[in-house]
Amino acid sequence: MQPRRLPFLLLSILVLALLLAAAGWRLASRVGRVSVTAPAAQAAKAKAPDNNIPVGDPVDVFRAAKTTEARAETLGRFMALGHERNPAMLTDALRDPDVKLRLSAVEYTASLTPLEACEVYRASCINDQSDIREMTWSLLAPHPEANRALVYGQGLAKGTPQIIEETLSEMGRQPGRILFEEMLNQTLKSTEPARTQRLLRELQQWLVPGGGEIPQFPTPNAVAGWWERHRTNYDEYMLRVDL
């Protein structure tokens, strides 16, 4: 009886081999499909644009935004990107009807270089909203004197009488020779009698604390001529060094 079992055993082995071959073929087919489709999917994903990355000129994109929310989002995205045109965008935002958005524009200057920030401050220091000007003065205060002079000069040249008084008050907090000469320069440039006379009075007052005898100056040119002769007698804080 034992010899009859051999054909049955061979048949079982043959069936098992066929089943294993079929399973292997199905597995290979699946792996092949994955290896082919996965790179294609990854390539498509790589080509898909990132909607969070802004494209275009920041000023143009900001102006094209139709709502306050869209404009605020534009500011945030471009500031996060670090575009070279961001200072111009922030300056443009200072004319936005929404005051809160204008304040945001001034706050964003903390992410700029000092000179880029001063570019924005030259516009924000003469803004018609006092809150914006106050924030500008606060952010500008720690800057070097030369940077502050760039901004204060704009306030003296373009500001309303109220803004002129604010500017002179801020300048007086940290007097210096660079600021004095900027004020003198704006006085010489002024073509408005009221502005000229106000700055002339301030120049006179700045010279008094330094010590020594100070003449009364009738015109900006008189101050300029006197200062040219006596400039070396003053230190960087406008104090006399020859007494």
Residue, then its C-alpha position, 0 to 999 in steps of 0.5 A: m500500500q505504501p507505494r501508492r502514497l508517492p503520487f499523492l505526495l508529489l501532487s501535493i508538493l506540486v500544488l503547494a509550489l503553484l500556490l507559492a508562485a502565484a502569491g509571489w507574483r501578486l506581491a511583486s506586482r504590488v511592489g512594482r506599482v508602489s515603486v512606480t507611482a510613489p516617485a510620481a506622487q512625490a514629484a507632483k507634490a514637489k511641483a505643487p505651489d505653497n499657498n503660504i509663500p507670497v509671490g510678486d512685489p509686496v507693494d503691488v500685492f498689498r494694494a491689490a488686496k480688497t479687504t483689511e484682513a487681506r491686507a493684514e495677511t499680506l503684511g504678515r506673509f511678506m514680513a515673514l518672507g523677508h522681501e527687500r521691498n518690505p520697507a516700501m510696503l510698510t510705508d504704503a500701509l501707513r496710508d491705509p484707512d484702518v488705523k490698527l493696520r497702520l500701527s501694525a506696519v510701524e510694529y513690523t519695523a522691528s524686523l527691519t534693519p535700522l536704516e530700513a526702519c528709519e525709511v518707514y519712520r520718516a513717513s510714520c513720524i508725520n502721520d495724521q494719527s497721534d498714536i502712530r507718531e507716538m509709537t514711532w518716537s518710542l521705536l526711534a529713541p534707541h537708534p544712533e543719533a545719525n539715524r534719528a536725525l534722518v527722521y527728525g529732519q522729516g518731521l521738521a520739514k514736512g510736519t504740521p505745527q503740532i508735529i514740529e513741536e513733537t519733533l523738537s521735544e523728542m530731539g531735546r531728550q537727547p541733544g547732540r551736535i548731529l541733531f543740531e546741524e540737522m535742525l540748522n539744515q532744515t531751517l536754512k531750507s525752509t520757505e515758510p516764515a512760521r516754520t523758519q522762525r520756530l526753528l530759529r528760536e529752537l536753535q538759539q535755545w540749544l546753544v544757551p546750555g553749552g555756556g559762553e556768550i551767545p548772540q541773538f540771531p536774526t536769520p538762519n544764515a546768521v546762525a549758520g555763519w556763527w556755527e561755522r566759526h565756533r563748531t569746534n568749540y562744542d562737543e558731541y553733546m553741544l557743550r562748550v569745550d573751550l571754556 
